Amino acid sequence: MKTVDNLTRRAFLTAMSMLAAGAAIPQSLTPSMDRKLRLVLVGTGSRGISFWGKRLIEQYPDLLEFVGLCDINPGRLKFAKQYMGVDCPVFTDFDQMLSKVRADLVVVTTKDSVHHTYIIKALEAGCDVLTEKPLTTDAKKAQAIRNAERKSNKNIIVGFNYRWSPYMTKIKELLQRNIVGEITSVDFNWYLNVHHGASYFRRWHGMKDGGGSLWVHKATHHFDLLNWWLDADPLEVFAYGALEHYGSNGPFRGATCRTCDHKKSCRYYWDITGNQHYMDLYVANEKYDGYYRDGCVFRNEIDIYDKMSAQIKYANNVIANYSLTTYSPFEGWRIAFNGHLGRLEAWLDIPWLKEDKLDQGALHALEMTQAEANKVSVEPLIVFKSFEEYETVYVTSEREGHGGGDRRLHDKIFKDPAAADPYGHSAGLRDGIMSMLVGVAARESIETQRPVRIGDLTDIKPHPKRKSI
C-alpha cells in the first residue's frame, strides 16, 4: 500500500519529467505535496549559494528546503551554510551526502568540467537533477550523461534563464508568428565589456579544462537562444578563434591582483578586497584548495580563446553567423533574422542607440549583484517587411537578473510547474546537449581547421524541428 508521501513524490516526479521535456503539465498532474521539496546543493561558489541557494530559500520557503550542502572546500561550505541561513548537514564527500540524506532534487553548480560526475551519480542514486549551464564541457561527457538518464528513468533540467526574459520571449513570439516569413539566415553578435569579459580570465574559466572555453561556458547561453528561437537543431559548425588579448599577450603578469607589482599601471587591476562577500567566500578559504578568485588576466596558463567567430548551419537550412568579443568597451548584443518576407532586428545595451552614459564597470557590478531588481525599461525591436515601412515593437524589459529571466525560471520550476508554456521556455537534457555541442564543435573546428558535424559528436541526430529526447 503506497503512502501519501510516495504518491506526492510520484506526482512531483511526473511534473519534473514533463517540465524537463519542455511539455505543458496538465493541472491534474501538478503535485499537491504535503511536505517541502528536499534539495541538496553541490558546488558552493557564488552562483550556487546565491541564485540557486539563498534566493530559493527567500522566495519559496513554504515549498522547498535544503537538506544538504556539498563542496570540496570545507571553508566555503561553512560560509555557504551561514550565508544561505540553512541548518542542514554539510559534506565534502558527495557520495556520503547522497547516502546520508534523502533528496528529491540535486542542484549542480560546480566547476563545469565536473558537472557530469555529479549529474550521473545523482541519477544513479534515484534523484532528479537541476544543473547550471553548460550541461558539461565535451561530447564524451554529454553522451555519458545521456546514457545515465536513460538508465535511471530520472530527469534533468538545465538552468537556461535567458529564454525567460520578456525581451527574448517577444523575439520568440514574433518568429513563431512567422512575421518575416521563413527564416534563412541570422547575424548574432555578443559583446562582453572589459569588466565582465576580463572576469572569466581571472577565474578557472580561463583554462579549457575548467570551463571548456567560452565557446562552451558563456556561448552555450547564446546557442541555446538560437536553437530555441529557430526551433531547430544545429547541423554543422565552422569556426575561427584565437587568444590575442589576455593570457601571455599581456605586457606583464602576476599571480593575483592583490599581490601584483603592477597595480598602478594595469588597467585590468581589480581590488577584490573591496568586495566583502568575495573576501569571505573565496579569499578566506584559499588555504583549502588554492583557488584564487582574483587571478591575473595575463597568466601564462590561460589557454581559451578571447575572440571567436562561427558559422552554424541548422538542420532546417538556416545559416547563423555568430561572434563573441571578450574585451569590448561596452556590454551588449545585437541580432538580425533574415526571412523571405523581411528582417527582424533586436538588440540590448548598445550605448549609442539609447544615448546611454552608463559606467561599464558599474553596469557589470549591478548585474552580478542584481541591485537593480524590479527596475523596468522599454526596449525596441524592429520588424522590416519587404516593400513596406518598418515597424518598431516596444517591449517592457527588466534590469533584474538576465533581463527578468532568473525570476521567471525559478517560478516555473518551483512555484508553478503546471503554468502554461506556449513558447517552450523549459529546457531539458536535449536542449543542454545541443547548445553545448555547438561550442564543442566550434572548439574542434578551430583545432582541426575543418567543419564539424553535430551528429558525429553524440548519438543524437539533428532534426529540422527541435524536439525533446
C-alpha positions in Angstrom: 0.0 0.0 0.0 1.5 3.3 -1.1 1.8 6.1 1.4 0.7 9.7 0.8 4.4 10.7 0.7 5.1 8.2 -2.1 2.1 9.4 -4.0 3.0 13.0 -3.8 6.6 12.2 -4.7 5.4 10.3 -7.8 3.3 13.3 -8.8 6.3 15.6 -8.4 8.5 13.3 -10.5 5.8 13.3 -13.2 5.8 17.0 -13.2 9.6 17.1 -13.3 9.6 14.7 -16.2 7.3 16.8 -18.3 9.0 20.1 -17.3 12.4 18.7 -18.3 10.9 17.7 -21.7 9.6 21.2 -22.2 6.0 20.0 -22.2 2.9 21.6 -20.7 1.9 19.9 -17.4 -1.8 19.1 -17.1 -3.3 20.6 -13.9 -4.2 17.1 -12.8 -0.6 16.1 -12.6 0.6 19.1 -10.7 1.9 17.9 -7.3 0.0 18.9 -4.2 2.7 18.0 -1.8 2.2 17.5 1.9 5.8 18.2 2.5 8.5 20.5 1.2 10.7 19.6 -1.8 14.1 18.4 -0.5 17.1 19.8 -2.2 20.8 19.3 -2.0 23.4 21.6 -3.5 26.8 20.6 -4.8 29.2 23.4 -5.5 29.1 26.4 -3.1 30.6 29.1 -5.2 28.9 32.5 -5.6 26.3 31.4 -8.2 25.4 28.3 -6.3 24.8 29.8 -2.8 23.1 32.9 -4.1 21.0 32.2 -7.2 20.3 28.5 -6.5 20.6 28.9 -2.8 19.7 32.0 -0.8 17.3 33.2 -3.4 15.3 30.0 -3.4 15.1 30.0 0.4 13.9 33.6 0.5 11.3 33.2 -2.4 9.9 29.7 -1.7 10.3 28.9 2.0 7.0 27.1 2.1 7.8 24.9 -1.0 11.4 23.7 -0.5 14.2 23.1 2.0 17.9 22.3 1.7 18.8 19.0 3.4 22.5 19.0 2.4 25.3 21.1 1.0 28.5 19.7 -0.6 31.8 21.2 -1.7 35.4 20.0 -1.8 36.3 23.2 0.1 35.3 23.0 3.8 35.7 26.7 4.3 33.3 27.7 1.6 30.9 25.1 2.9 30.9 26.8 6.3 30.4 30.2 4.8 27.6 28.9 2.5 25.6 27.5 5.4 25.8 30.8 7.2 25.1 32.9 4.1 22.1 30.8 3.0 20.7 30.7 6.5 20.2 26.9 6.5 20.5 24.3 9.2 21.4 21.3 7.2 24.4 18.9 7.3 27.4 19.7 5.1 29.7 17.3 3.3 33.0 17.3 1.4 32.1 13.9 0.0 29.3 13.8 -2.5 28.7 10.0 -2.2 28.4 10.3 1.5 25.9 13.1 1.2 23.7 11.0 -1.1 23.8 8.1 1.3 23.1 10.1 4.4 20.3 12.4 3.3 17.1 11.8 1.3 16.9 14.3 -1.5 14.3 14.8 -4.3 16.5 17.1 -6.3 20.2 17.6 -6.7 21.3 21.1 -7.8 24.7 21.0 -9.5 26.7 24.3 -9.5 30.3 23.0 -9.5 33.1 23.7 -12.0 31.7 22.9 -15.5 34.2 20.2 -16.2 32.9 18.0 -13.3 29.2 18.6 -13.8 28.9 15.1 -15.4 30.3 13.4 -12.3 27.7 14.7 -10.0 24.8 14.6 -12.5 25.5 10.9 -13.2 25.9 10.0 -9.5 22.7 11.8 -8.6 20.7 10.0 -11.3 22.2 6.6 -10.2 21.1 7.5 -6.6 17.5 8.0 -7.8 17.4 11.8 -7.7 16.3 14.3 -10.3 18.9 16.9 -11.3 18.9 20.6 -11.9 22.2 21.7 -13.4 23.7 25.1 -14.1 24.6 25.7 -17.7 26.6 24.4 -19.5 25.5 20.9 -19.1 29.1 19.7 -19.5 32.2 20.5 -21.4 32.8 17.9 -24.1 30.9 15.3 -26.2 32.1 12.2 -24.3 30.7 13.6 -21.0 27.5 14.6 -22.7 27.0 11.1 -24.0 27.7 9.6 -20.6 25.0 11.9 -19.1 22.6 10.9 -21.8 23.2 7.2 -21.1 22.8 7.7 -17.4 19.5 9.4 -17.7 18.2 6.6 -20.0 19.1 4.0 -17.4 17.8 6.0 -14.4 14.3 7.0 -15.5 15.0 10.3 -13.8 15.1 13.8 -15.2 17.5 16.6 -15.9 16.6 20.3 -16.1 19.2 22.8 -17.4 19.1 26.3 -16.0 18.8 28.3 -19.1 17.5 31.6 -17.8 17.9 34.0 -20.7 15.0 32.3 -22.5 12.6 33.5 -19.9 13.2 37.3 -20.2 10.4 39.3 -21.7 12.6 40.7 -24.4 13.8 37.3 -25.6 10.3 35.9 -25.3 9.0 38.7 -27.6 11.5 37.7 -30.3 10.3 34.1 -30.0 6.7 35.2 -30.2 7.3 37.2 -33.4 9.3 34.4 -35.0 6.6 31.9 -34.0 4.1 34.1 -35.8 6.2 33.9 -38.9 6.2 37.7 -39.0 9.1 38.0 -41.5 8.4 34.7 -43.3 10.6 31.6 -43.2 14.0 32.4 -41.7 17.0 31.9 -43.9 19.9 33.4 -42.0 20.9 35.0 -38.7 23.6 37.5 -37.7 24.3 37.4 -33.9 27.0 39.4 -32.1 27.6 39.3 -28.4 29.9 41.9 -26.7 31.5 41.3 -23.2 32.9 44.5 -21.9 36.4 44.8 -20.4 35.0 44.3 -16.9 32.7 41.3 -17.5 34.9 39.7 -20.2 38.1 40.0 -18.1 36.4 38.4 -15.1 36.4 35.0 -16.9 40.1 35.2 -17.4 40.7 35.8 -13.7 39.0 32.5 -12.8 39.1 28.8 -13.6 37.1 29.6 -16.7 40.4 30.8 -18.3 41.5 27.3 -18.9 39.9 24.9 -21.3 40.0 22.0 -18.8 37.8 24.0 -16.4 35.0 25.5 -18.5 35.6 24.1 -21.9 36.5 27.6 -23.1 34.0 30.5 -23.5 32.6 28.7 -26.6 31.0 26.4 -24.0 30.8 28.2 -20.7 29.4 31.5 -22.0 28.3 31.0 -25.6 26.1 28.0 -24.5 23.6 30.7 -23.4 23.6 32.2 -26.8 23.5 28.9 -28.8 20.6 27.8 -26.7 18.7 31.0 -27.6 19.5 30.4 -31.3 18.3 26.8 -31.1 15.1 27.9 -29.3 14.4 30.9 -31.5 14.9 28.9 -34.7 13.2 25.8 -33.2 15.7 23.6 -35.0 18.9 21.6 -34.2 22.3 22.7 -35.3 23.8 20.5 -38.0 27.4 21.7 -38.7 29.8 24.3 -37.4 32.9 26.0 -38.8 34.7 28.4 -36.6 37.7 30.6 -36.1 39.2 31.8 -32.8 42.4 33.0 -31.1 43.9 34.2 -27.9 45.3 37.6 -28.7 44.5 40.0 -25.8 44.6 38.2 -22.5 47.0 35.5 -21.2 50.6 35.6 -22.3 49.8 38.5 -24.6 49.8 40.9 -21.7 52.8 43.3 -21.1 53.3 41.9 -17.6 51.8 39.5 -15.2 51.5 38.4 -11.6 49.8 35.6 -9.6 46.9 37.6 -8.3 45.8 41.3 -8.4 46.3 41.6 -4.6 49.9 40.6 -4.8 50.8 42.1 -8.2 53.6 44.7 -8.6 51.8 46.3 -11.5 48.6 47.5 -9.7 49.2 51.2 -10.6 49.8 50.6 -14.3 47.5 47.7 -15.1 44.1 48.8 -16.4 42.7 45.3 -15.5 43.6 45.6 -11.9 40.7 44.5 -9.7 40.7 45.1 -6.0 38.8 42.1 -4.5 39.4 43.5 -1.0 36.6 45.9 -1.8 34.1 43.1 -2.1 33.5 41.7 1.4 31.3 38.8 0.1 34.1 37.6 -2.1 36.6 38.1 0.6 34.6 35.9 3.0 33.7 33.3 0.4 36.9 33.0 -1.6 39.9 34.7 -0.1 39.4 33.4 3.4 39.2 29.9 2.0 42.1 29.8 -0.5 44.2 27.7 2.0 41.9 24.7 1.4 42.2 24.3 -2.3 44.5 27.1 -3.6 41.8 28.7 -5.8 42.3 32.5 -6.3 39.3 34.5 -7.4 41.4 37.5 -8.4 43.9 35.7 -10.7 45.9 37.7 -13.2 44.2 38.0 -16.6 47.7 37.8 -18.2 48.6 34.4 -16.6 50.6 32.2 -18.9 48.4 29.2 -18.3 45.3 30.8 -19.8 44.5 28.8 -23.0 41.0 29.7 -24.0 40.1 32.0 -26.9 39.3 35.7 -26.4 38.0 36.3 -30.0 35.5 33.9 -31.6 33.5 33.6 -34.7 31.4 30.7 -36.1 29.1 29.9 -38.9 26.4 27.4 -37.9 24.3 25.5 -40.3 21.0 24.3 -39.0 19.0 21.2 -40.0 16.3 23.4 -41.4 18.8 25.1 -43.7 19.1 28.3 -41.7 22.7 29.7 -41.6 23.7 31.7 -38.5 26.8 33.8 -38.2 27.9 34.3 -34.5 30.7 36.2 -32.9 31.8 36.8 -29.3 34.1 39.6 -28.2 35.6 39.5 -24.7 37.3 42.9 -24.5 34.6 45.2 -25.9 34.4 48.8 -24.5 30.7 48.2 -23.9 28.5 45.2 -22.9 25.6 44.3 -25.1 24.4 42.2 -28.1 22.5 42.5 -31.3 20.8 40.0 -33.6 19.1 40.1 -37.0 16.9 37.4 -38.5 16.6 37.5 -42.3 13.4 35.9 -43.8 11.7 35.6 -47.1 9.3 38.4 -46.2 11.6 40.7 -44.3 14.1 41.2 -41.4 13.7 41.3 -37.6 16.4 43.2 -35.7 16.9 43.3 -31.9 19.5 44.5 -29.5 20.1 45.4 -25.9 22.6 47.7 -24.2 24.2 49.2 -27.3 25.1 52.6 -25.7 24.8 54.9 -28.7 21.4 53.6 -29.7 20.0 54.7 -26.4 22.4 57.6 -25.7 23.3 55.8 -22.5 26.1 57.1 -20.4 26.3 54.1 -18.1 29.6 53.4 -16.4 30.5 49.9 -17.8 32.2 48.8 -14.6 29.1 49.7 -12.5 26.9 48.0 -15.1 28.7 44.7 -14.6 28.6 45.1 -10.8 24.8 45.7 -10.9 24.2 42.7 -13.0 26.2 40.5 -10.6 24.5 41.8 -7.5 21.0 42.2 -9.1 21.0 45.6 -7.3 18.5 46.9 -9.9 15.9 44.3 -9.3 12.4 45.3 -10.4 13.8 48.2 -12.5 12.0 48.2 -15.8 12.7 49.8 -19.2 11.0 49.9 -22.6 13.2 48.4 -25.3 12.6 48.5 -29.1 13.0 45.8 -31.8 12.4 46.4 -35.5 10.3 44.5 -37.9 11.2 45.3 -41.6 8.7 44.0 -44.1 9.8 43.8 -47.7 8.2 46.5 -49.9 6.7 48.1 -46.7 7.6 50.6 -44.0 9.4 49.2 -40.9 7.6 48.8 -37.6 9.0 49.4 -34.1 7.8 47.0 -31.5 8.3 48.1 -27.9 8.9 45.6 -25.2 8.8 46.1 -21.4 12.2 44.7 -20.3 13.9 44.4 -16.9 17.3 45.1 -15.5 16.8 42.3 -12.9 18.9 39.1 -13.4 19.3 38.3 -17.0 16.5 40.6 -18.1 14.0 39.2 -15.7 14.7 35.6 -16.8 16.0 34.5 -13.5 12.8 35.1 -11.5 10.6 33.6 -14.2 12.7 30.4 -14.5 12.6 29.9 -10.7 8.8 30.4 -10.6 8.2 27.9 -13.3 10.4 25.2 -11.7 9.5 25.6 -8.0 6.2 27.6 -7.8 4.0 26.6 -10.7 5.4 23.9 -13.0 1.9 23.5 -14.4 1.8 27.0 -15.7 1.2 27.3 -19.5 4.4 27.5 -21.5 3.3 28.3 -25.1 6.8 29.3 -26.2 8.6 26.2 -24.8 10.8 28.0 -22.3 11.6 24.9 -20.2 14.9 23.3 -21.1 15.7 19.6 -20.7 18.6 17.3 -21.4 18.4 17.5 -25.2 18.5 21.3 -25.1 21.5 21.2 -22.8 23.4 18.8 -25.1 22.6 20.6 -28.4 23.6 24.0 -27.1 26.9 22.9 -25.6 27.7 20.8 -28.7 27.7 23.9 -30.8 30.5 25.2 -28.6 32.3 21.9 -28.6 32.1 21.7 -32.4 33.4 25.3 -32.7 36.4 24.4 -30.5 37.1 21.3 -32.5 36.7 23.2 -35.8 39.4 25.7 -34.7 41.7 22.9 -33.7 41.2 20.8 -36.8 40.6 23.7 -39.3 37.6 21.9 -40.7 33.8 21.9 -40.4 32.4 19.7 -37.6 29.1 17.9 -37.9 27.0 17.8 -34.7 25.6 14.4 -35.5 29.2 12.9 -35.2 29.7 14.0 -31.6 27.0 12.0 -29.8 24.2 9.6 -30.7 21.7 12.4 -31.0 20.9 13.2 -34.6 20.0 16.8 -35.5 16.4 17.4 -36.5 14.9 20.3 -38.5 12.2 20.6 -35.8 13.6 20.9 -32.3 12.2 18.1 -30.1 12.7 16.6 -26.6 14.5 13.3 -26.0 
